Amino acid sequence: MHRIALTVATPDLDAEVDPRFGRADFILLVEPETMAWEALANPAREAPGGAGIQAAEFVAQRGAHAVCSGDFGPKAYQALEAAGIAMYRYGSCRTAREAMERFRAGELPAADPPRRR
Amino acid sequence: MRIAVASGKGGTGKTTVAVSLALSLLTDAAWKRDQRHPPLLLDCDVEAPDAHLFLHPTIERREQASILVPRVDEGRCTGCGECAEVCMFNALAVLGERVLLFPELCHGCGSCSLICSEDAISEVPRVMGLLEAGPADGLHFAHGVLNVSEPMPVPVIRQLKAWARPQPDQLTIVDAAPGTSCPMVETVRDADFVLLVTEPTPFGLHDLKLALEVVRDLGLAAGVVINRDGIGDRGVEAFCASENLPILLRIPFDRAIAEGLAQGRTLLEVRPEYCSLLAQMARRINDAVLAVRSVEA
């Protein structure tokens, strides 16, 4: 079963989105077909460094095939890419449910690769 | 003997004090009678070292500053993830049975190579900066320079302190980075005395309180130098009195001093009368530390 991980402010499907990937409070895992969901505290949110990497590992371990957040830092992007996880951006979505509806409609914007320094 | 010059607030005059304190001893008869070596000035503000701008050292020794970071032998790695789990800094991640390395996050602790049960991790140096040492106006001088875009100064400071080792009976004066975070802590932690340079303003006081908290947590003796004395308010003095924190020197707010420093001249060049005051302060600190040592012994 495919799952999409979304970064959110509170642990439920109607939660407001959290635009920060690594330091979001909660990660919501949703099955797009059934809209069944599970909310987990983000273990990386208080990491002293490398939060995006740790969050990427976490969603990979939880079987996410895609993630959606405000945007992705260069290290998080590299980690998610290595794990073969597709990255989407919230764009104008304000809640996780809204983002899932747009995902199912194929309307979520894909994240751009980070600019090279 | 190691005296650290620190502050919470930036721009209070740490380098001014550290440089002039070191230079003042070169001409101090009482000091020279007792000491066999000139002071060693160690500029540990590796993100923005500037003592050399006053001292113009002749660099005679250089060494690359580096830490050991992991290298993964992919032939041996089974993707078990033990290394990523033990890494406190998320410098390793195991994704899709592949180890990803983020060397700029690595603190060089070596835990990953110790824990790897497949012996798949070796350690290789990653250069982060440069150490330089040489004589400067009669002093011994050394500093570290962190490479641009490197996020971690502490390994460079640590290596600098080990590399520029003073003679056993040589006074070392270390110039710390501003603030109260890891670079400052690493710089002052093994000092015998910490000189906290501040200015008599609410901003100076605020950051002096933070710096004193660190110094007390580390169990170190401290005293205060008030720079730009005459501006601001009486808050720093009241705080020092209430904390039993000695004010060892005051340097006035003086346009001539500011102009001199802006031209790269030391406090002693602008105001030679501070030579004996600074040397006296160094001797008092030295005597106080030795007195405590003999009591403890």
Chai-1 contact restraints between the chains, C-beta under 6 A:
chainA,res_idxA,chainB,res_idxB,connection_type,confidence,min_distance_angstrom,max_distance_angstrom,comment,restraint_id
A,G49,B,F89,contact,1.0,0.0,6.0,A-B,restraint_1
A,G49,B,L105,contact,1.0,0.0,6.0,A-B,restraint_2
A,G50,B,F89,contact,1.0,0.0,6.0,A-B,restraint_3
A,G50,B,N90,contact,1.0,0.0,6.0,A-B,restraint_4
A,G50,B,L105,contact,1.0,0.0,6.0,A-B,restraint_5
A,I53,B,N90,contact,1.0,0.0,6.0,A-B,restraint_6
A,I53,B,A93,contact,1.0,0.0,6.0,A-B,restraint_7
A,Q54,B,N90,contact,1.0,0.0,6.0,A-B,restraint_8
A,E57,B,A93,contact,1.0,0.0,6.0,A-B,restraint_9
A,A60,B,L95,contact,1.0,0.0,6.0,A-B,restraint_10
A,K75,B,F102,contact,1.0,0.0,6.0,A-B,restraint_11
A,A79,B,A93,contact,1.0,0.0,6.0,A-B,restraint_12
A,A79,B,L95,contact,1.0,0.0,6.0,A-B,restraint_13
A,A79,B,L100,contact,1.0,0.0,6.0,A-B,restraint_14
A,A82,B,L95,contact,1.0,0.0,6.0,A-B,restraint_15
A,A82,B,R98,contact,1.0,0.0,6.0,A-B,restraint_16
A,A82,B,L100,contact,1.0,0.0,6.0,A-B,restraint_17
A,A83,B,L95,contact,1.0,0.0,6.0,A-B,restraint_18
A,A83,B,G96,contact,1.0,0.0,6.0,A-B,restraint_19
A,G84,B,G96,contact,1.0,0.0,6.0,A-B,restraint_20
